[in-house]
Structure formats: structure tokens, C-alpha cells
């Protein structure tokens, strides 16, 4: 992993969709100027979505997602099509690839309908257009911008890049991660326990991003382990403006930090940045109504090298059992998997989602809202269980009223 690279979750996600043999892989190679995708005449070479982080001018850091053909057949093919469609949930800009020698058919228009239903910016790219191709008619039929390109000669590829750059959506909001909570010259203390779960030799992504956010705002960041928190506070001439802690040591930190110092957690900051803090605080109220057998979905954004270790699988369930005095039925999802039907769950507790892009986290929250299932976040749930949620929401006074 290149530690200087833009995190995947902060990159513009460009989903490349289309039928098998429409020329998706050749188009990716032409846009990126690299041999990233396997080009083959054999139909269905891309069986799972393939992610590639890269820099494309003038777009900047992007995540290109090559998806399986939307016309794949058989049982396996149907699963692949489903995977391709799921990619829409995290796509910022969609490219629908159509073979110009064949033109669009019902599979293309069906996918386009799903793309436009999600209000995603989209370009229909007609490949294999080695000769002059008039797309006026197709633009009328499809109702979206159409471009003819040749991945072989490179014709119109530069124009396509420019058109993609023009579609880069504004961030959902101008929500900052932490910069709006401090003023230039303020100090912040970050509490980062270094236990066996911490990755060797580095800080994890949420910690890095918070430090960067503080520096960008002109604040000074002190980083300490929980064990040294008292001596760190004693060494400071003035009280810090804010303490930002790992949620796991919330209880201890809350007891140690003076009440007039703002206190929150990395996870709560991320719930606000990528998710919906209001919804997460509303959602946590459900914890006090949990009874034996109620299903709770615990959802994490990554699978391999999980930085959250056993919080979701061991600690959180144990804390919830103790808090509720009940024996709920826990279920888990991780990585890109997220249950479609959420109605069987009493509530969902999601991790800070540092590895997911904003689009995907927003999608998960709206799925839960649409199905009437409360959704909260690790940090909020842990603070609630420890009886300190009100305290940790002090930096966000307008959210406090959501707490019952
Ligand atoms: S489990 Fe969630 S918060 Fe933890 S590292 Fe993975 S994506 Fe980030």
C-alpha cells in the first residue's frame, strides 16, 4: 500500500458497465493509458468487479471499476450481473459501454434506466467507432450524452476524459471531518491506544485523516496513548480545545478529561463526515428496546486486514448483552456485502466506514431508512452504552435533541 496515495474511499469512483464484448476492457486501457484490464475476445472475461486506483488527468485520483457483462447468462452469469449492478451503489460517474457496430439493445436501456433512476451522471460510450459515427439518433433514444470512440486509434479518448471531468459531482455536502470544530491556534489531543490490534508501525486511516484535518485548520495535534493521557494533559500549559479518542477507551477517557473540554471519537467524526450523524443518534435509541432474540446486524466496511479487529465480532456484542440484559441474535456483514432485505433486523450498527466511499455509506443509510430499520454507528453505540453519548455530542449541539 502506498501510504502517500489518496485513500480509495476519497477517490471519484467511475463504474464501467456494458455487455460482454462491448469493449469495456479496451476502453479502460485507452482511458487510463495503461494495460489495466484484461482484453480478450472471449466473452465474460471479467467475472467479478475489478477495482483499480489511479490518477487520470484532468480528473485526478479515481477508482476505475471494471464490471462483469450485464448480459452474462446462466446461474453464475446472473450472479455476476447482480455484482455489476451492485457497483452502482458506490459509483460517482457511470460509463455505459455500447458496441457501435451493434447499437444499444434492451439490456443497455434497462441498465441505463437503473443508472438514471439513481440520478448518476452517465455517458454512453460507443466503442469500436473506427469510422465517423453519427450518434444524434441514439442521443434522442437514450436521452443521455453519447460519444463515439476508438480504443484502437485513441480517437475521442482525450475528449471523453474531459467530459468525465466535467461530470465530477460535488461532494454531498461541504461537511468537514474535523476542521470546523477547531480554530487556528487551538490544540487537540488524540487518544490512540497501541494494543495488539493496532497495525505495526503506522496509524490507521481515520487517525491519519483527522490529524491532516486538524493541520489544515491551523490547529495543533497532540497524539497520545490512553496510558499517557493524564501526563499529556498535565504537560499542556492550557486545556486543549477538544479530545478525540478511539471509541474503545471512551469510558476511561471521559473520566480523565475535564468536563469543559470537548470530547468525541474518531468514529463519531466519521459518522458525521460520511454518514448521517443525526440518523445514527436516532438509531441508537433502539438499543434500550432490544429483547431476547431480536436480530442486530453488525456491518463492517472491510474484510481483509481489518483495522477494527474484534470490536464488531466480540466486544460490541458482549457490551450490548451486558447493557440490554438480553440475548439478541447477532449477524454480520463485511466488505462490499450488505444485506438487501433489512426488514428482519431490529437495528443495524455500522462501523466508521473509513474504507467505503461516501456514496456507498449513503446508500446503506438510505436502504435502512427506506425499510424503517434504525441504523447507528460503532462510536455512537459505544458512547451510549457507556452513558457518555450526551457528553460526546457536545461538539454537535443541534444533534443532541435526537437523543431520547
Ligand atoms: S471495519 Fe470499518 S472503520 Fe474499521 S477499518 Fe474497516 S472500514 Fe474502517
Boltz pocket constraint, residues with backbone or C-beta under 6 A from the ligand:
constraints:
  - pocket:
      binder: B
      contacts: [[A, 300], [A, 301], [A, 302], [A, 303], [A, 305], [A, 306], [A, 307], [A, 308], [A, 351], [A, 352], [A, 353], [A, 354], [A, 355], [A, 356]]
      max_distance: 6.0
